Amino acid sequence: MKNTQIKRYQQLAEELAEGIQAGVLRPGERLPSVRQTCVQRGMSPSTVFQAYGQLESRGLVEARARSGFYVRAGRRAPRAVPQAAQPRDEATPVAVSELVYALLDSTRDTDVIPLGSAFPASHLFPFDALARSGARAMRRLPATRITGALTAGDEGLRQALRRRYALHGVPMAENEPIITNGAMEALNLCLQAVTKPGDLVVVESPTFYAALHALERLHLNAVEVATDPRDGVDVDALGELLSRQKVAACWFMPSFQNPLGALMPPARKQALVELLAHHRVPLIEDDVYGELHAGARRPPPAKAFDRDGWVLHCSSFSKCLAPGYRVGWAAAGRFAPTVERLKMMSSLATALPPQLAVAEYLAQGGYDRHLRGLREALAAQQQRALRLVERHFPTGTRVTRPLGGYFLWLELPPPVDALALHHRAREHAISTAPGVLFSADRRFTHHLRLNVGHPGDARFDGALRRLGELAQGV
């Protein structure tokens, strides 16, 4: 689908890229501020941010905290971005759980350097403050509320979430959100609400292996849709697929997709929501990384464009505030009553103490300050990791440059077997997540997802150097 906003930010990015390559904009020079560019070109701030973000993802500029965007001093051309996959347009039964369990078991070992884990470093989270918040909340809690927990969740936490989403332009109905045991319960409940065994579900290519787990458990079939490593799901390709196949639902991660880190531009998200509403196909939106943006503003979720209730939006605090507390939620639109009923039938309610701890922490007003520090730490660590990949990995390696989150997706030269590399790295106490985990048909045999969310870990640089050396010999 064509879109004028996409054209405008791409045009601005190309003009600036040409200026950089021609030497008009020199290394170390500051780009015009977003405000200046808006005035000079008559563009919206979001359009300018997208253009600057694309330049950053291409390695041409770098963002400096509270200072702006600067032309990078490029000693060498940056690594190319991985190529978009061309998945087969056919349903695939899912059977990946044994492989995932076997390969990711090593991430539980604290002596292993966790490049294959799903969580950032624990020291990035305010566990002491959360514990104090939980103690204060529990001291004030009447005993009758402990045994009277509602299926939909603590109303104070639900109100706090509704207020926060409203500030980002995402209204929620009174029966939203439903508090769940982490985002995975929310996603599984939403999937159950809109499918039956044997149905076809569209996923990204590559997709997060937990989505494949859920499809496997419910005896659903997967079909992959082309997904750009920078801009996410190809809406035109999805439209063609929907015209040919009967699809029960789509499960997508539009913001900082795992494993690619792709961020769908707002206009593409809107086109996606409108397309699915036209076909009356539910969208299960996994938005657990939405708060981990490197830019100035949180990208709007697909839910922001939902007018007819076809988006089942799921998220949690596990990746941005409270790993292990298992506090997630689902804003399921027209399917909210069904999701709440399924929640009651499966786990009845979510544990109250973690909900109260998070609600009390939010009420104290430190959440956004914590997020700013977390985002800065992750963005700086990503740049460090990219420099190490450029120096130490084989010639021909391609790597993503996400605008948020903490994953890098590497496309290694075709002779490299990423599964064999995973086993060799494990001998050196390094875990990885090989690409075969991220597709129902186990493609992506020479791809890796790397978790770079571990600033301050003295082992990190050496692990990436060693992994690059091992890749040279696989």
N, C-alpha and C positions, 0 to 999 in steps of 0.2 A: 504494500500500500504506500502511495506517495504521501509526502507530508512537507509543507512549506517550512515548518520550524526546523525539521531535520536538515533541510537544505540550507537554511540560514546559518546554523551553527557550523555545519560542515564547510560552508563557503568561507566563513571567518577563519576557521582553523586552517584551511588550505592556504589562504592569503598570508597568514602569519607564518605558517611553515615555509612557504616560499621565501618570505623575508628573512627567516633564520638561515635557510640553506644558501641564500644569496649573500649573506653577510651584512644585510641591512640592519638586522637585529643581531648584535654581537653577544658572544658568551658572557654571562654575568649581567647583561642589561635587563632592567625591569620592564615587563610588559605594561602597557597602559592599564590603569586600574579598571575594575569592572564598571565602576560608576562613570569614568571618563568614556569608556567604550560604548556604554549604553547611550550617553548623550550624543557622542559623535556619530553613531551609526543607527540610532533610533531602534535599538534592540532591547529586549527585556533582560534583566539580570540572569534569569535561568538560561537563556540562550547563550550569553557570554560565558557563564560558568561551564556549560557543556562544551563550548569551543575550547576553553582553556584546559578543561579536563581531558579532552581528546588529545591535545598537544602534550599534556603530562603523561598520558598513557602511552604515547609514542616515544617518550623519552626525550622530547625536544625542549621542554621547560620543566621547572621544579617549583613547587609551592613552598614558601617559607612562612612559618607561623607569624601572624599579625604583620606581615610585610608585603605579601603579594606573590606574583608569579615572575620567575626569572628564567632567562635563556640558559640552558644547561651548557657547561663547558664540556663539550663532547669530544673526548679523546678518540672515541671510536664510534662507529654507527651502532645504535642500540640493536639488540636482538629483535628479529621479526616476531610478530604476534603469531601464535598457533593458527593454523588454518581451520576454518569452520568445517565441521563434520558433514558428510553427505549420507545421512542414515537411510537404510532401506525402508520403504514405505509399506511395511507389513508388520502384523502383530507378532509378538514374541512372548511365549510363556516365560515367567520369571523364576529363576532358581539360582540365586546368588548368595544366599545366607551362609552356607558352609564356607564358601571362599572368603567372605567378609570376616566371619568369626576367626578363621584361621590366620588371616593376614594381619588383622588389627589387634589381635590379642597382645602383641608386643608393646602396644602403647600404654598398657597398664603398669609396665615395669619402670619405676622411677629412675633406674640407672640407664635407661635407653633415651637417647636424645629424640624428642617427640616431633620430628618433622612430618610424621604420618598421623598425628592426633587430630581431633576435631575441635579442641578447645585452646584458647590462648593461655599464656602463663598465669598461674593462680595469683601471683603477687600484684597483678594489675587490678584486682577487685577489692572493694572495701569491706572485707569480711568482719573486721572488728566493729566498724560502724553498724553493719547489719545486725551483728549479735546484740549490740546495745539497743538498737531499735526494737529488736524482737523482745528483749527483756522488758523494756518499757511498755510495749503493747500488751504483753501477757500479764503484767502486773495490774493493768487496768481492765482486764477482760473478765466479765462476769462468768461464773462457772457454767451457767445455763447455756451460754453461747458455744462452749466447747462441744457439747453434744447436740447442738442444734444447727450445725453447719449446713448451709444451703448447697444444693447441687450446682447452682450457677456461680457460687463463690461468694467471698466476703464483699458486701455491698460497698464498703469504703474503698477497697482496692478497685472494684469495677468503676466507681465514680471517678477515681483518680485516672484510670485509663481512658475513660470517655473524655475527660477534660484535656488530657494530653493529646489525644487524637484530634479533638476539635481545634486545638491550637495549630495543628498541621493541616487543617482544612478537610478533615475526615470525620464527618458526623457518624455517630453510632446510635442505633435504636436502643430503647430501654431494656430490651431483652438481650443486648450485647454489652460487653463480651461475656462469654462463659469461661470461668477460670478452670484450667486443666492441669494435670500432672506433666508439666513441660509442654513444649510445642509438639512433641511427637504424639502425645495423646490427642491434642487438638487436631493434628493432621489426620491421624488414624480415624477419629470419630467423624471428621468431615468426609473422608473417603468412604466410610461405611454408609454415611447418610445419602450418598448420591450414586452408589454402585451396587451391583449384585455379582456373584461369581460368574466368571466368563466374560464380563464386560471389557471393553477396550478403554484404556486410559492413556492419554498423550503425555509424554514426559520430554524434558529437554535432552539434548545430545551433546555432551555427556550430562548425566543427571546424578543427584546425590543418592548414594547407595541406600540410605534409609527409606527413600521413596520406593526403591525396588523391593526392599524388605516388606514394606506395607502391602505392595501389590502381590507379592508372593504369598503372604499370609492369607490374603482374602481371595486367592485364586483368580486374580485378574490378569489380563494380558496388557503388555506395554507396546506402544508404538512411539518411536522417537521422531522429533521434529528438528529440522535444522536450527542450530543455535549459534549465533555469532559470538566469538570470545569477548568482544567489547560491548555489543549492543543487545545481546540476548536473543530471545526467540524470534525467528523469521516469521512475521505475521502473514506475509503473502503465502509462504509455504504451508503454514497452518491452515489458512483459508482453503487452499487446494485440497489438503488432507480431509478437512471437514466436509468438503463437497463430495468426497468419494467413499468415506467410511462412516459408520455409525459409532460415534464416540460418546462415552458416558460422562467423562470428565477430563479436565487437564490439571496436572499438578506441576506448577512452575514456581521458580524462585526469581522474581523479576529484579530484585535489588541485591547485587553482590553475590551472584549465584555460586553455589558450591557444586562443582569444584572450579569453575572458570573465573569467578569474580565478576562476571558480566553485569552491567547495569543497563537495563532498558531505559532509554530516554522517556520522559513523561509523555510525549506525543505517541510513542510506540506503545506504551502501556495503555493509553486511552484507546488506541486503535484495537489493541488486543481485547480489552473489555467489551468494546462495542461489537466486535466480530463474534465473540462468544455469546453475548446477549442475543444477537441476531439468530444464532443457531440454537439458542436455549441450551447451551452446554455450560455446566458449572466450572468455575475456575477455583481450584484450591491453591491459595497463595501462601507460600512459605516465606515469611518476612523476618526471620530471626536475626538477619544481619543489617536490617534497615538503619539502625542507629549508628552503625560503624562506618559512616561516610567520611571521606577525607576532605570533601569540599565544605563550603560554608553552611550549606543548608541540607537538611534531611531530604532525600529524594522521596517524592510522594509514592505511597504504595499503590498497587493497582486498585485497591479498595477505594481510593480517592475518586475514581472515575466511575464507580458502580452506582447506577441509578435504578436498577431493577432487581437488586438482591442476588445476582448470580455469582458474586465473589464471596468465597468462604476464606476469610483472612485469618491466618494463624501466626502467632509469634510467641516470644517468651523473654524472660530476663536472663536466660542461661548463658548467652554469649556476650551480654553487655553489662551485667550487674552481679548476678548471683548464681554462678554455676553450682549445681548440687541442690539448690533449693527447690527445683522442679516446679516453678511457677510460670505457667504458660496460659494462653487464652485463645479462644476462637470467636471471631465476629462473623457469624455464618449467614448473614442476610436472611433471605427467605427460608433458609434451611435451619435457622436457629432453634426452633422448637424440636425438630428431629434430633439435632445434635445434643440438646440438653437431655432429651429422653434417653438417648444412647449412653450419655455420660452417667445418668442415674442407674441404668441397667448394668453398667460395667464396673465403674469404680465408686459410684454413689456420690462422692464429693472429694475435693482436693483438701489435703491436710491444712488446717487453719493456721497454726503457728508460722509457717513460712509466708503465707499470704499477709498476715498482720505485720511481720517484720519488714517486708517490702513496702507495704502501704505506709508504715510509720517512717521508713527511710525517705520515701517520696515526699511525705508531708514536711520533713525537715528542710527540704529545699536544696540538698547537695547533689542531686542526681545529675543535673546538666553539667555542673563543675566536674564531677567524676567522668562523665562522657567526654568532655573536652580533653582531659588528660589522657584518657584511654585512646581516643582517636589519634592524638598527636604521637603517642608512643608507637602505635601500630603503623602509622604512615611512615615514620622515620625508620622503623625496622624493615618495612617493605623495601624502601630505597636501598638500605644496606644489603638486603638479600639479593636484590636485582644486580647490584654491582658485583657481588660474589658469583652469581650465575654467569654474568658476562665474562668474568675473568677465568673461571675454572671449568665450565662445562664444554662438551665437545662442540666443534664447529658445526653449524647447522642447527643447533638447539634453538627452539623458539620458546618465548615465554610471555605470559600475559602481564599487563600493568594495570591492575584493577584500581578503581577510584574509591575503594573502601574494602572493608573486611580484612582478612589476614591470610588468604590463600593465594599461592601462585600455581598456575597450570603450565607445565612444561611439555612441549612436544620435542622429544629427542630424535636424533637422526634414525631413520628406519632400521638400521642394523641393530640398534640397541633394544634389548628385551627388558622392559621395565620390571617385569616380574622377577627375572633373574637378578636384576640390579637390586630389587627389594631384598632378596635373600642374601646377597653379598653384603649389602649395607647392614643387615641385621647382625652379621658376624662382627661388625665394627660398632655395635651398640647404637645403631641409627635406624629409626623407623621411617618408612615412607608409605604413601598410599598409591599403589600402582593403578594405572588407568583402567585396567580390566574390571575394577570394582564399580565403575561408574556407567555401566551399560548392561542392558539385559542380555545382549549377545556377546559380551566380553570383548568388544573391540577396544580400541585405544591401547594397543599392546606396547607401544613405545611412548607412552605418556605417563606423567607423574603429577600428583597433587602434593604440594609442599605447604605445610603450616609454618608461616614465618612470624607468628604472633608471640615470640618469646624474647622480647628485648631484655637485656641484662643477663641473659644466660651466656656465661663465658664459653660454653661448649659450642655455641651456635655457628660461629665463623668456621671453626675447624671442621664441624660436621658437614657444612656445605662444600668446603674445599675437598674433603675426602669423598663425598658423594660425587662431585664432578670428576675426580680422578677415577673413581670406580666406573663411572659411565664411559670414560674413555676406553676402558678395557673390556666392557661387556659385549 
